[in-house]
Amino acid sequence: MISGIGNIYADEALWRARLHGTRPTETLRRAEVAAILDGAREVMTQALGEGGTSFDALYVNVNGESGYFDRALYVYGREGLPCARCGSPIRREEFMNRSSFSCPRCQPVPRRARP
């Protein structure tokens, strides 16, 4: 059981599920929810196996070593670089003093619901 995951792992899980982060949860189908959960499980398992994602000296293991999952990221921090799946440039979107990264082709922004 987890209570939440950080931006890095959320972006990566959503990329694997081919869903955009602004998709309203009430519009998700059961298969899409399963894809997000599977993506999150895969990302977290892989990240743990690779020692996490370390971008600075504050995040190291007990031996003072940085994790190397950042080398396996598909979207996070890759603005303008090609998507590994389709080749489209990865986009960065700002929200609440944070950044979110996604592929515009693999993870299209959802259309607004009609009133």
C-alpha positions in Angstrom: 0.0 0.0 0.0 1.2 3.5 -0.8 -0.2 6.9 -0.1 1.2 8.6 -3.1 4.1 8.9 -5.4 6.2 11.8 -6.5 6.1 13.8 -9.7 8.9 11.8 -11.3 7.2 8.4 -10.8 3.7 9.7 -11.5 4.9 11.1 -14.9 6.6 7.9 -15.8 3.5 5.8 -14.8 1.2 8.0 -16.8 3.5 7.7 -19.8 3.4 3.9 -19.5 -0.4 4.0 -19.3 -0.6 6.4 -22.3 -2.7 8.9 -20.3 -2.4 12.6 -19.6 -2.2 13.8 -16.0 -5.1 16.2 -16.3 -7.5 13.5 -17.3 -10.4 13.7 -14.8 -10.5 10.5 -12.7 -14.2 10.1 -13.1 -13.7 9.6 -16.8 -11.3 6.8 -16.5 -12.4 3.3 -17.5 -11.5 0.3 -15.4 -8.8 -0.8 -17.9 -7.2 2.7 -17.8 -7.1 2.6 -14.0 -5.5 -0.8 -14.1 -2.9 0.6 -16.7 -2.0 3.4 -14.3 -1.6 1.1 -11.4 0.4 -1.4 -13.4 2.6 1.5 -14.7 3.1 2.8 -11.1 4.0 -0.7 -9.9 6.5 -1.2 -12.7 8.1 2.3 -12.2 8.4 1.9 -8.5 9.8 -1.6 -8.7 12.4 -0.6 -11.3 13.3 2.5 -9.4 13.8 0.6 -6.2 16.0 -1.9 -8.0 18.1 0.9 -9.4 18.5 2.8 -6.1 15.9 5.5 -6.8 16.2 8.8 -8.7 19.0 11.1 -7.4 19.5 14.5 -8.8 21.6 15.9 -5.9 23.6 14.8 -2.9 20.6 15.0 -0.5 19.2 11.8 -1.9 21.7 9.0 -1.5 21.6 5.5 0.0 23.3 4.5 3.4 26.6 4.2 1.6 26.4 7.7 0.2 25.7 6.5 -3.4 23.2 8.0 -5.7 20.5 6.0 -7.4 20.6 5.6 -11.2 17.0 5.3 -12.2 17.2 8.8 -13.7 19.0 7.0 -16.7 15.8 5.0 -17.3 13.3 7.9 -17.4 11.1 8.2 -20.5 9.5 11.6 -19.9 10.5 13.3 -16.7 13.1 16.0 -17.3 13.3 15.2 -21.0 11.6 18.4 -22.4 12.2 18.6 -26.1 13.8 15.2 -26.4 12.1 12.6 -28.6 9.6 10.2 -27.0 11.0 6.7 -26.9 7.7 5.3 -28.3 6.8 7.7 -31.1 9.6 10.3 -31.5 7.5 13.3 -30.7 9.3 16.0 -28.6 8.5 15.6 -24.9 6.6 18.6 -23.5 6.8 20.2 -20.1 3.8 21.7 -18.3 4.0 23.8 -15.2 1.4 23.6 -12.4 1.5 24.5 -8.7 5.2 25.3 -8.7 6.0 21.9 -10.2 6.6 20.5 -13.6 4.9 17.6 -15.4 6.4 15.9 -18.5 4.4 14.0 -21.1 4.4 13.0 -24.8 1.8 15.1 -26.8 1.1 12.2 -29.2 1.1 9.2 -26.7 -0.6 11.2 -24.0 -3.0 13.7 -25.6 -4.5 16.4 -23.4 -8.1 15.4 -22.7 -10.8 17.4 -24.3 -13.0 19.5 -22.0 -16.2 17.8 -20.9 -19.3 19.4 -22.4 -21.6 21.1 -19.9 
